[in-house]
Amino acid sequence: MSTPTAPLAGLRVLDLATLFAGPLAATMLGDFGAEVIKVEHPRKPDPSRGHGPSKDGIGLWWKLLGRNKRTLTLDLSAPGGRDVLLRLAAETDVVIENFRPGTLERWGLGWEELRAVNPRLVLARVTGFGQKGPYAHRPGFGTLAEAMSGFAAVTGEPDGPPTLPPFGLADSIAALATAYAVMTALAGRDRTGGGQVVDMAIIEPILTVLGPQPLWYDQLGYVQPRTGNRSRNNAPRNTYRTADGHWVAVSTSAQSVAERVMRLVGRPELTEEPWFSAGSTRAEHADELDEAVGHWIGRRTREEVVDAFEKAEAAIAPIQDVRDVMEDPQYRALGTITEVEDPELGTLRMQNVLFRLSETPGAIRWAGRPHGADTDEILAELGLSAPAVAALRDEGAL
């Protein structure tokens, strides 16, 4: 259970969602003290339990996504499952779901039924395309959002194909937005006394993160092309290979940093060129700038390059894979990767909570638990007797 000092202690969340935006939003709330109950179908667990690598038959992704959640099995389409869900909802602050629009209504668990048992409830509905519109009933995944939003169109090399990320980018962005939306709705409840529905379409938050592309197109007819690792807004901005075969990334979004980089690599005369005075015009001379920076970096080891950039107060970072991340001294100082004791797999290392609060910090209390591990305990807390629980199991509701 959460500690009394946790900022979201006393908040109850029912996580009815799967893969990945809705459940990750619930994880974020649980990290800061919310009591999260993960509701899964008795015979069809959250597919994230089987996604990616596993150890001893136990899915590792679930250990991250299911942390700080108690697990309950419930078939919401069964009459007994519906009744239990309504009893839980009556004592809950937030329900997060990602069924296709109309599914909860078909089971008698739509907003009207939920609001009737709890007028203060916040219902977060996380779907690919939202609750209305011509695509609302299509199956929706983060990959489709990455394609539709314009992300894939601007990602990749200029002469290469549109590129999709090899991880759940759109889902993760939507999860952050959902957690924010839930907290906003709860703040609204504090003012009005009533709950409301959050309609989160995964195709939307990633579009916001992509920046002013709609504005550029609206006002200038400008369509951002694929530029690889370069930027149309500044240069030099690219990845460069060091003498010992590593890669580093350089950014010069600030004019002063761009000037420091060119002085460092022995090309101070370029800073006197009229075009060097603005990021957009520097970007028009990216070939020349990349050649200067790449030539200098290519004759030095990664350690030499990073040290020199640091001394010059120029912006650089080594391109790291997960092995580097686990040993990086800055991540260590921040506690970004933390250890969690797990009864199934022992000591696990995973990402810590998203941010640090000085007075009421979040915490990982446990990793993802087995399917249905807390069913009996949760139903007992709800007041169901042992015979009633047995009857639900006989019905197939649990």
Secondary structure, DSSP 8 states (H G I E B T S, - for coil): ---TTSTTTT-EEEE---SSHHHHHHHHHHHTT-EEEEEE-SSS--GGGGSS-EETTEEHHHHHHTTTEEEEE--TTSHHHHHHHHHHHTT-SEEEE---TTHHHHTT-SHHHHHHH-TT-EEEEEESS-SSSTTTTS---HHHHHHHTSHHHHSS-TTS-----SS-HHHHHHHHHHHHHHHHHHHHHHHHS--EEEEEETTTHHHHHT-SHHHHHHHH-------TT--SS-SS-EEEE-TTS-EEEE---SHHHHHHHHHHTT-GGGGGSGGGGSHHHHHTTHHHHHHHHHHHHTTS-HHHHHHHHHHTT--EEE---HHHHHH-HHHHHHT-EEEEEETTTEEEEEE--SS--SSS----------TTTTHHHHHHHTT--HHHHHHHHHHT--
